[in-house]
Amino acid sequence: MYTNAVYFPNQKIYNNFTPVSWEYPSDPQQGADFIALLAAVRIHLPEEQFFVTAALPAGTSVLQYIPIAQAASYLDYINLMAYDFCGHWDSRSGHHARLYSLNKDEVSASSGVAYLMASGCPPKKILLGIPVYGRSFLGVSGPGHRHRGGGGQDGAFEYHELPRRHAKESVDRRIGAASCVGGDGGFVSYDNPETVKMKAAFCKQKGLGGLFYWTGPADSQEKGRSLIAAGFKALHSS
């Protein structure tokens, strides 16, 4: 499911959301086919009654094959999946949902947004994705190290399970990423309320449509720890 924290001033809200997820167009022909699919969906789902959204990754390895301006003309929103930049499948640990990167060659949420905007997508059509889970790297205490695989379920912990017991949580404000170290997760990279507030501020600064979360049920019920609540409050604050 997608949980959208978006403010629609003076607009009627419809519950008919149609997400399009194609993982992933991998050459120019598939990119053209993706556009044809969006056009067909839009014809049969009129914008007066339906919101049509597409989930796209933040990396240019996929985005380069999609005519972004054309896609945006058929879509109400692009859900930018600004997470899973790295994981237990990689040889080295890293922050999987960083807002910024200190290395221009590394993908980040901000680089994905910049690419979409430069390619002709109106900023108000971009929803920035927040992962409601963390990526685990065993045997290391930070990013950039060779690890021993991932803890949890398939290398991940749901957000409400974080930080892990006996682990210390911290935030790297330079890149907008939270993590915890210790316990049974090793180094776990994720978002917490502080980084979500940073991402909400980034959305407001860039004029984006808002945030979405993957997935809502994994959020924390603990007071002051909810990612969705933190994002909603930050987006609607003056």
KAJO-V682395 format. One record per residue. N is the residue number from 1. RES is the residue in three letters. PSI is psi in whole degrees, 0 to 359 (NA if undefined). BURIAL is b if it has 24 or more other ideal C-beta (glycine too) atoms within 12 Angstrom, else e. Layout:
# KAJO-V682395
((N | RES | PSI | BURIAL) (N | RES | PSI | BURIAL))
This chain:
# KAJO-V682395
((1 | MET | 158 | e) (2 | TYR | 136 | b) (3 | THR | 111 | b) (4 | ASN | 129 | b) (5 | ALA | 82 | b) (6 | VAL | 141 | b) (7 | TYR | 121 | b) (8 | PHE | 93 | e) (9 | PRO | 127 | e) (10 | ASN | 34 | e) (11 | GLN | 146 | e) (12 | LYS | 138 | e) (13 | ILE | 129 | e) (14 | TYR | 148 | e) (15 | ASN | 3 | e) (16 | ASN | 85 | e) (17 | PHE | 131 | b) (18 | THR | 99 | b) (19 | PRO | 141 | b) (20 | VAL | 120 | b) (21 | SER | 114 | e) (22 | TRP | 110 | b) (23 | GLU | 99 | e) (24 | TYR | 155 | b) (25 | PRO | 126 | b) (26 | SER | 7 | e) (27 | ASP | 169 | e) (28 | PRO | 323 | e) (29 | GLN | 317 | e) (30 | GLN | 327 | e) (31 | GLY | 318 | b) (32 | ALA | 321 | e) (33 | ASP | 324 | e) (34 | PHE | 317 | b) (35 | ILE | 318 | b) (36 | ALA | 321 | e) (37 | LEU | 314 | b) (38 | LEU | 319 | b) (39 | ALA | 318 | e) (40 | ALA | 318 | e) (41 | VAL | 317 | b) (42 | ARG | 322 | b) (43 | ILE | 318 | e) (44 | HIS | 347 | e) (45 | LEU | 86 | b) (46 | PRO | 143 | e) (47 | GLU | 342 | e) (48 | GLU | 341 | e) (49 | GLN | 340 | e) (50 | PHE | 144 | e) (51 | PHE | 127 | b) (52 | VAL | 123 | b) (53 | THR | 155 | b) (54 | ALA | 135 | b) (55 | ALA | 120 | b) (56 | LEU | 145 | b) (57 | PRO | 166 | b) (58 | ALA | 348 | b) (59 | GLY | 143 | b) (60 | THR | 346 | e) (61 | SER | 334 | e) (62 | VAL | 313 | b) (63 | LEU | 332 | b) (64 | GLN | 337 | e) (65 | TYR | 357 | b) (66 | ILE | 124 | b) (67 | PRO | 95 | b) (68 | ILE | 316 | b) (69 | ALA | 319 | e) (70 | GLN | 315 | e) (71 | ALA | 315 | b) (72 | ALA | 331 | b) (73 | SER | 336 | e) (74 | TYR | 344 | b) (75 | LEU | 149 | b) (76 | ASP | 322 | b) (77 | TYR | 150 | b) (78 | ILE | 119 | b) (79 | ASN | 103 | b) (80 | LEU | 112 | b) (81 | MET | 83 | b) (82 | ALA | 57 | b) (83 | TYR | 176 | b) (84 | ASP | 33 | b) (85 | PHE | 337 | b) (86 | CYS | 167 | b) (87 | GLY | 190 | b) (88 | HIS | 346 | b) (89 | TRP | 344 | e) (90 | ASP | 158 | b) (91 | SER | 335 | e) (92 | ARG | 152 | e) (93 | SER | 162 | b) (94 | GLY | 175 | b) (95 | HIS | 119 | b) (96 | HIS | 353 | b) (97 | ALA | 37 | b) (98 | ARG | 143 | b) (99 | LEU | 318 | b) (100 | TYR | 164 | b) (101 | SER | 143 | b) (102 | LEU | 349 | e) (103 | ASN | 119 | e) (104 | LYS | 342 | e) (105 | ASP | 353 | e) (106 | GLU | 139 | b) (107 | VAL | 148 | b) (108 | SER | 171 | b) (109 | ALA | 316 | b) (110 | SER | 324 | b) (111 | SER | 324 | b) (112 | GLY | 317 | b) (113 | VAL | 315 | b) (114 | ALA | 320 | b) (115 | TYR | 314 | b) (116 | LEU | 315 | b) (117 | MET | 318 | b) (118 | ALA | 337 | e) (119 | SER | 4 | b) (120 | GLY | 10 | e) (121 | CYS | 125 | b) (122 | PRO | 134 | e) (123 | PRO | 327 | b) (124 | LYS | 346 | b) (125 | LYS | 1 | b) (126 | ILE | 124 | b) (127 | LEU | 127 | b) (128 | LEU | 126 | b) (129 | GLY | 137 | b) (130 | ILE | 123 | b) (131 | PRO | 134 | b) (132 | VAL | 48 | b) (133 | TYR | 165 | b) (134 | GLY | 152 | b) (135 | ARG | 130 | b) (136 | SER | 142 | b) (137 | PHE | 112 | b) (138 | LEU | 147 | b) (139 | GLY | 10 | e) (140 | VAL | 164 | b) (141 | SER | 10 | e) (142 | GLY | 184 | b) (143 | PRO | 157 | b) (144 | GLY | 14 | e) (145 | HIS | 151 | e) (146 | ARG | 135 | e) (147 | HIS | 179 | b) (148 | ARG | 31 | e) (149 | GLY | 188 | e) (150 | GLY | 148 | b) (151 | GLY | 181 | b) (152 | GLY | 205 | b) (153 | GLN | 112 | e) (154 | ASP | 41 | e) (155 | GLY | 15 | b) (156 | ALA | 154 | b) (157 | PHE | 138 | b) (158 | GLU | 151 | b) (159 | TYR | 321 | b) (160 | HIS | 349 | b) (161 | GLU | 2 | b) (162 | LEU | 151 | b) (163 | PRO | 159 | b) (164 | ARG | 156 | b) (165 | ARG | 136 | e) (166 | HIS | 12 | e) (167 | ALA | 152 | b) (168 | LYS | 127 | e) (169 | GLU | 143 | b) (170 | SER | 165 | b) (171 | VAL | 130 | b) (172 | ASP | 99 | b) (173 | ARG | 344 | e) (174 | ARG | 325 | e) (175 | ILE | 357 | b) (176 | GLY | 56 | b) (177 | ALA | 138 | b) (178 | ALA | 159 | b) (179 | SER | 164 | b) (180 | CYS | 151 | b) (181 | VAL | 130 | b) (182 | GLY | 177 | b) (183 | GLY | 208 | b) (184 | ASP | 5 | e) (185 | GLY | 350 | b) (186 | GLY | 234 | b) (187 | PHE | 121 | b) (188 | VAL | 125 | b) (189 | SER | 134 | b) (190 | TYR | 184 | b) (191 | ASP | 147 | b) (192 | ASN | 179 | b) (193 | PRO | 325 | b) (194 | GLU | 315 | b) (195 | THR | 329 | b) (196 | VAL | 321 | b) (197 | LYS | 322 | b) (198 | MET | 318 | b) (199 | LYS | 324 | b) (200 | ALA | 318 | b) (201 | ALA | 321 | b) (202 | PHE | 317 | b) (203 | CYS | 315 | b) (204 | LYS | 320 | b) (205 | GLN | 320 | e) (206 | LYS | 353 | b) (207 | GLY | 28 | e) (208 | LEU | 166 | b) (209 | GLY | 336 | b) (210 | GLY | 208 | b) (211 | LEU | 155 | b) (212 | PHE | 162 | b) (213 | TYR | 138 | b) (214 | TRP | 106 | b) (215 | THR | 156 | e) (216 | GLY | 315 | b) (217 | PRO | 342 | e) (218 | ALA | 359 | b) (219 | ASP | 162 | b) (220 | SER | 142 | b) (221 | GLN | 357 | e) (222 | GLU | 138 | e) (223 | LYS | 130 | e) (224 | GLY | 0 | e) (225 | ARG | 350 | b) (226 | SER | 128 | b) (227 | LEU | 319 | b) (228 | ILE | 317 | b) (229 | ALA | 319 | b) (230 | ALA | 317 | b) (231 | GLY | 318 | b) (232 | PHE | 313 | b) (233 | LYS | 318 | e) (234 | ALA | 322 | b) (235 | LEU | 329 | b) (236 | HIS | 2 | e) (237 | SER | 153 | e) (238 | SER | NA | e))
